[in-house]
Amino acid sequence: MKHESFAMMVLFACLVPGAGAVGAAGSKAASDDDPNVPYRTFDSTPAITMGPLLLDMSDTSVIIEWMTDAPSDGRVSYGEGKLDREVLPQVDGMVPVGTVHRVLIEGLKPGSRYQYRVASRRVVALKPYWPDMGKTVESATGSFATFDATKKTTRFAAITDTHENVERIQALMGLIQQAPVDFVVHTGDSLNYVVSENQIKDRFLEPMASGLQERTPLLYVRGNHDYRGEMARSFGDYLHAQDGRYVYTRDDGPLHMVMVDTGEDKPDGTQVYAGLNNLRDYRTQELAWFRHVLADEPRTRTAPFTVVFGHDSSWGWVDGQNDQWTQAANHARIDLFIAGHEHHFQHIKPGERGNDYPILVVGQDQVARVEASDTELTVKVVDRAGKLVDAFTLRRKPKS
């Protein structure tokens, strides 16, 4: 029986070249001398398992990220009104193939609305020549609006410390979607520890993408728990800003936003880290960057409001030199610092920690809604039941 089965398989392969494939090359042997022989296309279509997710919006660019269940390529069609442009990413001249797809779209117009659609084609076997390919999956058409520093108002929501609790994310995103916002900020600790790609996808990225409904951008700030776990060193592959860092600035309407990375909450030498952290040098470099952007970026002085976002309201562990961060923020006359980390609400008023600005610590199951105009910035914090926790208004102040 075994010999008969093998003979049947050989006969079938001879009679049906490229069985199981569509558009197969046929029986002719492919070689470098005949490069236009068709590659094989199998009846295998990837599924989009996360996203699309809009990340790190700016006035002229955005990252669009999604994931597939099998190795695929990825491209984005986009345009104003119609999908008449396309971005096919490349790294060193090669189109990336994998299950995580991050496509940067640049050259956009500030304050403009775009339509977009993502597509991924299955890569069945990535051979040196004539890779075996599959079919293409496309997302529904979504839309986004780029940031615009000239517009009169902007609205955003901030959440924090979701700690891989999908039900919490869904509840908070449901609250946010009750009234339109221009973007959402998450101030870190999305997970307990970063241990696997499936965990990152299932317990943070996918529920966030679903809640943002393919139209609201996410700005992410790293928390101290994001430093922990075997995948922590790859976490930026999913949540870095456009320049491959966790620290960046953005402008939208009256807001100048400064995103900082407050690092871990214990010194590098603490035995729990086994000598595998070097926050001392990282935060020294970041502090120099922080001082630079506060002193030299014109929008720090000209924007009606400068808001700093970080995970730890005490600036994290910086070898006892936390006051240098406060001094830099005071000198720049920032208007507000929004943080998390404590898992409960705090409104730290000016002067309570040497700060000349209020510090808003958002609780774990709360949403902060912020609206800024040319003259005032209003803040409302509600809990998961929609009950008001705090509300206050900041008036525009001179910056020089």
C-alpha positions as CSV (number, residue, x, y, z in Angstrom):
1,M,0.0,0.0,0.0
2,K,2.8,2.4,0.8
3,H,4.4,1.8,-2.6
4,E,1.1,2.3,-4.4
5,S,0.4,5.6,-2.5
6,F,3.9,6.9,-3.4
7,A,3.4,6.0,-7.0
8,M,0.0,7.8,-7.1
9,M,1.6,10.9,-5.6
10,V,4.3,10.9,-8.3
11,L,1.8,10.3,-11.1
12,F,-0.3,13.2,-9.8
13,A,2.7,15.6,-9.6
14,C,3.6,14.7,-13.1
15,L,0.2,15.2,-14.5
16,V,-0.6,18.4,-12.6
17,P,2.5,20.7,-12.5
18,G,2.3,23.2,-9.7
19,A,-0.7,21.4,-8.1
20,G,-2.3,23.7,-5.4
21,A,-0.9,26.8,-7.0
22,V,-2.5,29.4,-9.2
23,G,-0.5,30.7,-12.1
24,A,2.3,28.2,-11.6
25,A,5.5,28.3,-13.7
26,G,4.7,25.0,-15.4
27,S,7.1,22.2,-16.1
28,K,9.8,24.4,-17.6
29,A,12.8,24.7,-15.3
30,A,13.3,28.2,-14.2
31,S,16.7,29.8,-14.4
32,D,18.5,33.1,-14.2
33,D,18.4,33.2,-18.0
34,D,14.7,33.3,-18.0
35,P,13.7,35.7,-15.2
36,N,10.2,36.4,-16.4
37,V,8.9,32.9,-15.8
38,P,5.9,33.5,-13.4
39,Y,6.3,32.8,-9.7
40,R,3.7,30.5,-8.1
41,T,0.7,32.0,-6.4
42,F,-1.0,29.8,-3.9
43,D,-4.6,30.0,-2.6
44,S,-3.5,31.3,0.8
45,T,-4.7,34.6,2.1
46,P,-3.4,36.2,5.3
47,A,-5.8,37.6,7.9
48,I,-5.4,41.0,9.6
49,T,-5.2,40.2,13.3
50,M,-4.6,43.7,14.6
51,G,-5.4,47.2,13.3
52,P,-5.0,49.2,11.3
53,L,-3.7,51.5,14.1
54,L,-2.7,55.1,13.6
55,L,0.5,55.9,15.6
56,D,2.4,59.1,16.2
57,M,0.5,61.5,14.1
58,S,2.2,64.8,13.1
59,D,1.3,67.6,10.8
60,T,2.9,66.0,7.8
61,S,3.3,62.3,8.6
62,V,1.8,59.2,10.4
63,I,2.7,55.6,11.1
64,I,0.1,53.1,10.1
65,E,0.5,49.7,11.8
66,W,-1.2,46.4,11.5
67,M,-0.5,42.7,12.0
68,T,-1.2,39.5,10.0
69,D,-1.4,35.9,11.0
70,A,1.3,34.8,8.5
71,P,4.4,36.4,6.9
72,S,3.3,38.9,4.3
73,D,4.3,42.2,2.7
74,G,2.5,45.4,3.4
75,R,1.5,48.6,1.6
76,V,-0.8,51.5,2.2
77,S,-3.0,53.2,-0.4
78,Y,-4.1,56.7,0.6
79,G,-5.2,60.1,-0.7
80,E,-7.6,63.0,-0.2
81,G,-11.0,61.9,-1.3
82,K,-9.7,58.9,-3.3
83,L,-6.9,56.3,-2.8
84,D,-4.6,57.6,-5.6
85,R,-1.3,57.2,-3.8
86,E,0.6,54.3,-2.4
87,V,3.5,53.6,0.0
88,L,5.4,50.4,-0.4
89,P,8.0,50.4,2.4
90,Q,11.6,49.2,1.9
91,V,14.6,48.6,4.1
92,D,17.9,48.6,2.4
93,G,16.0,48.1,-0.9
94,M,14.0,45.2,0.2
95,V,10.2,45.1,1.0
96,P,9.8,43.9,4.6
97,V,8.2,40.5,5.1
98,G,6.7,39.5,8.4
99,T,3.6,39.6,10.6
100,V,4.1,43.2,12.0
101,H,3.7,46.0,9.4
102,R,4.6,49.6,10.1
103,V,4.3,52.0,7.2
104,L,5.4,55.6,7.5
105,I,3.5,58.0,5.3
106,E,5.2,61.4,4.8
107,G,4.7,64.5,2.8
108,L,1.1,65.0,4.0
109,K,-0.5,68.4,4.3
110,P,-1.2,69.9,7.8
111,G,-4.8,69.9,8.9
112,S,-6.0,67.7,6.0
113,R,-8.2,64.6,6.0
114,Y,-7.0,61.5,4.2
115,Q,-8.6,58.2,3.3
116,Y,-6.4,55.1,3.6
117,R,-6.4,51.3,3.2
118,V,-3.8,48.7,4.1
119,A,-3.0,45.6,2.1
120,S,-0.9,42.5,2.8
121,R,0.1,39.8,0.3
122,R,1.0,36.4,1.8
123,V,4.6,35.2,1.3
124,V,4.4,31.4,1.4
125,A,8.1,30.7,0.8
126,L,10.8,33.4,0.6
127,K,13.1,31.7,-1.8
128,P,16.1,33.4,-3.5
129,Y,14.3,33.4,-6.9
130,W,10.6,33.0,-7.6
131,P,9.3,33.2,-4.0
132,D,6.0,31.3,-3.5
133,M,3.3,33.9,-3.0
134,G,-0.3,33.9,-1.8
135,K,-3.2,36.2,-2.1
136,T,-3.8,39.7,-0.8
137,V,-6.0,40.8,2.1
138,E,-7.2,44.5,2.3
139,S,-8.6,46.4,5.3
140,A,-11.7,48.5,5.1
141,T,-11.1,52.1,4.2
142,G,-10.3,54.3,7.1
143,S,-9.5,58.0,7.5
144,F,-7.4,60.4,9.6
145,A,-6.7,64.1,9.9
146,T,-3.2,65.4,10.3
147,F,-2.2,67.7,13.1
148,D,-2.3,71.4,12.4
149,A,-0.6,73.9,14.7
150,T,-2.6,76.8,13.2
151,K,-6.1,75.5,14.2
152,K,-7.9,77.3,17.0
153,T,-8.7,74.3,19.3
154,T,-7.7,70.8,19.9
155,R,-9.2,68.0,22.0
156,F,-7.6,64.8,23.3
157,A,-8.0,62.1,25.9
158,A,-5.4,60.6,28.2
159,I,-5.4,57.1,29.8
160,T,-2.7,55.2,31.6
161,D,-1.6,52.0,33.4
162,T,-4.0,49.6,31.6
163,H,-1.7,46.7,32.5
164,E,-2.9,44.3,29.8
165,N,-6.5,44.3,31.1
166,V,-8.5,44.1,27.9
167,E,-11.8,44.8,29.7
168,R,-10.4,48.0,31.2
169,I,-9.2,49.2,27.8
170,Q,-12.6,48.5,26.3
171,A,-14.3,50.4,29.0
172,L,-12.0,53.4,28.8
173,M,-12.2,53.5,25.0
174,G,-15.9,53.3,25.2
175,L,-15.9,56.4,27.4
176,I,-13.6,58.2,25.1
177,Q,-15.7,57.6,22.0
178,Q,-18.7,59.2,23.7
179,A,-17.4,62.6,22.5
180,P,-15.0,63.2,19.6
181,V,-11.3,63.7,20.3
182,D,-8.4,64.5,17.9
183,F,-6.1,61.9,19.4
184,V,-5.5,59.7,22.5
185,V,-2.4,59.7,24.7
186,H,-1.4,56.6,26.7
187,T,1.1,57.4,29.4
188,G,2.6,53.9,29.7
189,D,2.5,50.6,31.5
190,S,0.3,49.0,28.9
191,L,1.5,45.6,30.0
192,N,2.7,44.0,33.3
193,Y,5.8,42.6,31.6
194,V,6.6,42.5,27.9
195,V,6.9,38.7,27.2
196,S,5.6,37.9,23.8
197,E,4.3,39.3,20.5
198,N,0.9,37.7,21.0
199,Q,0.6,39.4,24.4
200,I,1.5,42.8,23.0
201,K,-1.1,42.3,20.2
202,D,-3.9,40.7,22.2
203,R,-3.7,42.6,25.4
204,F,-2.9,46.1,24.2
205,L,-2.6,46.8,20.5
206,E,-5.7,45.1,19.2
207,P,-8.1,46.4,21.9
208,M,-6.7,49.9,21.5
209,A,-7.0,49.7,17.7
210,S,-10.6,48.5,18.0
211,G,-11.4,51.3,20.4
212,L,-9.7,53.9,18.2
213,Q,-11.8,52.7,15.2
214,E,-9.2,53.2,12.5
215,R,-9.5,57.0,12.7
216,T,-8.2,58.3,16.0
217,P,-4.3,58.4,16.4
218,L,-2.5,57.1,19.4
219,L,0.5,58.8,21.0
220,Y,2.4,56.5,23.3
221,V,4.7,57.2,26.3
222,R,6.8,54.4,27.8
223,G,6.2,53.3,31.4
224,N,8.5,51.5,33.8
225,H,6.7,48.2,33.4
226,D,7.5,48.5,29.6
227,Y,11.1,48.0,30.6
228,R,10.6,44.5,32.0
229,G,10.4,41.1,30.4
230,E,12.1,39.1,27.6
231,M,10.5,41.2,24.8
232,A,11.1,44.6,26.4
233,R,14.1,45.3,24.2
234,S,11.8,44.8,21.2
235,F,8.9,46.8,22.4
236,G,9.9,49.8,20.3
237,D,9.3,47.7,17.2
238,Y,5.6,48.1,18.0
239,L,5.4,51.5,19.8
240,H,8.3,53.7,18.9
241,A,7.7,57.1,17.5
242,Q,8.6,57.9,13.9
243,D,12.3,58.5,14.6
244,G,12.7,55.2,16.5
245,R,12.6,56.7,20.0
246,Y,10.2,57.1,22.9
247,V,10.9,60.8,23.3
248,Y,9.5,63.3,20.8
249,T,7.5,66.5,20.4
250,R,4.3,67.2,18.6
251,D,2.1,70.2,17.9
252,D,-1.6,70.4,17.3
253,G,-3.6,73.6,17.5
254,P,-2.7,75.6,20.7
255,L,-0.8,72.6,22.1
256,H,2.9,72.0,22.1
257,M,3.4,68.5,23.5
258,V,6.7,67.0,24.9
259,M,6.7,63.3,25.4
260,V,9.4,62.1,27.9
261,D,10.5,58.6,29.1
262,T,10.7,58.6,32.9
263,G,12.5,55.2,32.9
264,E,12.4,52.7,35.8
265,D,11.4,53.4,39.4
266,K,14.5,51.9,41.0
267,P,18.3,52.6,40.6
268,D,20.3,50.7,38.0
269,G,22.3,49.0,40.7
270,T,19.2,47.4,42.3
271,Q,19.8,43.6,42.3
272,V,16.4,43.0,40.7
273,Y,17.8,44.3,37.4
274,A,21.0,42.2,37.6
275,G,23.0,45.0,36.1
276,L,21.1,45.0,32.8
277,N,19.8,48.5,33.0
278,N,21.8,51.7,32.2
279,L,19.2,54.4,32.8
280,R,21.9,56.6,34.2
281,D,23.4,57.3,30.7
282,Y,20.1,57.1,28.9
283,R,18.4,59.6,31.2
284,T,21.4,61.9,31.1
285,Q,21.1,62.1,27.3
286,E,17.4,62.5,27.6
287,L,17.7,65.4,30.1
288,A,20.0,67.2,27.7
289,W,17.3,66.6,24.9
290,F,14.6,67.8,27.3
291,R,16.4,71.0,28.1
292,H,17.2,71.6,24.4
293,V,13.6,71.2,23.2
294,L,12.2,73.4,26.0
295,A,14.8,76.1,25.3
296,D,15.2,76.0,21.6
297,E,12.0,74.8,20.0
298,P,10.1,78.0,19.1
299,R,6.7,76.5,19.9
300,T,7.7,76.2,23.5
301,R,7.6,79.9,23.7
302,T,4.9,80.7,21.0
303,A,2.3,78.0,21.6
304,P,-0.5,79.0,23.9
305,F,0.1,75.9,26.0
306,T,3.0,73.5,26.5
307,V,2.0,70.1,28.0
308,V,4.6,67.5,29.1
309,F,3.6,63.8,29.1
310,G,5.5,61.2,31.1
311,H,4.7,58.0,33.1
312,D,6.0,58.9,36.5
313,S,5.1,62.4,37.9
314,S,8.4,62.4,39.9
315,W,10.4,62.0,36.7
316,G,11.4,58.4,37.5
317,W,14.7,57.3,38.9
318,V,17.5,59.6,37.9
319,D,20.0,59.0,40.6
320,G,18.5,61.6,42.9
321,Q,18.6,64.4,40.4
322,N,14.9,64.6,39.7
323,D,14.9,68.3,40.6
324,Q,16.9,69.1,37.4
325,W,13.9,68.0,35.4
326,T,11.5,70.1,37.5
327,Q,13.9,73.1,37.1
328,A,14.0,72.7,33.3
329,A,10.2,72.6,33.2
330,N,9.9,75.6,35.5
331,H,12.4,77.6,33.4
332,A,10.4,76.9,30.2
333,R,7.1,77.8,32.0
334,I,5.3,74.7,30.9
335,D,1.6,74.7,31.7
336,L,0.8,71.1,32.7
337,F,2.5,67.8,33.3
338,I,0.2,64.7,32.7
339,A,1.4,61.4,34.2
340,G,0.2,58.1,35.6
341,H,2.1,55.4,37.5
342,E,0.4,55.8,40.9
343,H,-2.8,54.0,39.8
344,H,-4.9,56.6,41.6
345,F,-5.8,60.2,40.9
346,Q,-3.7,63.1,42.1
347,H,-3.9,66.8,41.3
348,I,-0.5,68.3,42.5
349,K,-0.8,72.0,42.6
350,P,2.0,74.4,41.8
351,G,4.6,74.7,44.7
352,E,3.8,71.3,46.3
353,R,6.9,69.6,44.7
354,G,9.0,72.7,43.7
355,N,6.9,72.8,40.5
356,D,5.6,76.0,39.1
357,Y,3.0,74.1,37.0
358,P,0.1,71.7,38.0
359,I,0.8,68.0,37.8
360,L,-2.2,65.8,36.8
361,V,-1.8,62.1,37.8
362,V,-4.5,60.1,36.0
363,G,-5.8,57.0,37.8
364,Q,-5.8,53.5,36.4
365,D,-9.5,53.5,35.6
366,Q,-9.9,57.1,34.6
367,V,-10.0,59.2,31.5
368,A,-8.7,62.7,31.4
369,R,-10.3,64.9,28.7
370,V,-8.4,68.0,27.7
371,E,-9.5,70.8,25.4
372,A,-7.3,73.8,24.5
373,S,-8.0,77.1,22.9
374,D,-5.8,80.1,22.3
375,T,-6.8,81.4,25.8
376,E,-7.5,78.5,28.1
377,L,-7.0,74.8,28.7
378,T,-9.7,72.8,30.4
379,V,-9.3,69.5,32.0
380,K,-12.0,67.0,33.1
381,V,-11.2,63.6,34.7
382,V,-13.9,60.9,34.9
383,D,-13.9,57.4,36.2
384,R,-15.1,54.3,34.4
385,A,-18.7,54.9,35.5
386,G,-18.5,58.4,34.0
387,K,-18.5,60.1,37.4
388,L,-16.6,63.4,37.5
389,V,-13.4,63.1,39.5
390,D,-11.9,66.6,39.0
391,A,-12.1,69.6,36.7
392,F,-10.0,72.7,36.3
393,T,-9.1,75.4,33.8
394,L,-5.7,76.9,33.1
395,R,-5.4,80.4,31.6
396,R,-2.8,81.2,29.1
397,K,0.3,82.8,30.6
398,P,3.2,84.7,29.2
399,K,6.3,82.6,28.3
400,S,9.0,85.2,28.4
